[in-house]
Amino acid sequence: MKAIVWSKDQCPFCDQAKNLLKAKGIEFEERNVSKDWTREQLLEAVPNARTVPQIFLGEELVGGFNELRQRLA
């Protein structure tokens, strides 16, 4: 299973989510809206996104860091 993490720079929850995925051995693609991706692309993927991170496991939207932590507990 591969994950996608929509993130931005200087986001503590984004960093925690990426660290948790690494610790669990889950490969992920980071889509940073501060760099290579746009807010519009994030909203195409997650129309109701108000915050980052927005995390997908496979094709399923998990939500943010807290939801990811609960899912992987």
N, C-alpha and C positions, 0 to 999 in steps of 0.2 A: 504494500500500500504506500502511496506517495501522498504527501500533504502539500498544500499551497498556503502560504502565510502572506496575507496582504498586510503590509507594515509601513511605517515611516521612521525617519531618523529620530533619535532621542526619545524613544518610546519604551519605557521600562516593561510594560506588559508584552510588547512585541519581543523584546529580548528574552523575557522569561519563557514565552511560548516556544521560541526557537531553541532555547536551552533544554526545555522539557522534551521536545521532539528528538533532539540529539541524544539525550540521556536514554530515551526509549528505543534508540536505533531506527527511528523513522526518517526516511529521506524526505526532504522538503524543498520546494522552490519558493524563494522569497520574491514577492512582488512589491517593491518599495515605491510608494507613491511620492516620495521625496526625490527619487532619482529617475528610474527608467519607465515607470508606469504613471498613469494619470488618475486623478480622482474620478474622472468620468469612466475609465476602465474598471475601477473598483465598483462603481455604482452599477455598471452593466452586470458584473458578476454577483453583486449583493445589493439589490436595489434599495433596501432599507438601511444600509450601513450608515451609522452615525459616528462610529469610533473604529479604531484599529487596535489590535489586530483583528482581522476577519480570517478564520482558519477553515480550510476544507480538508477533510480526510477522504481521499479518493474523490468521489463526485459529491459527497455530502457536506453541506455547510454545518460546521460544529458551532461556530460563534467565536467568542473571544477567548482570552487566556483561561478564565475561570471555568468555562464550559469544557475547554480542552483538558484541563487538569481533572475535572470530574470524569470525563470520558475515559481517560487513560489510567485512572486510579486503580 
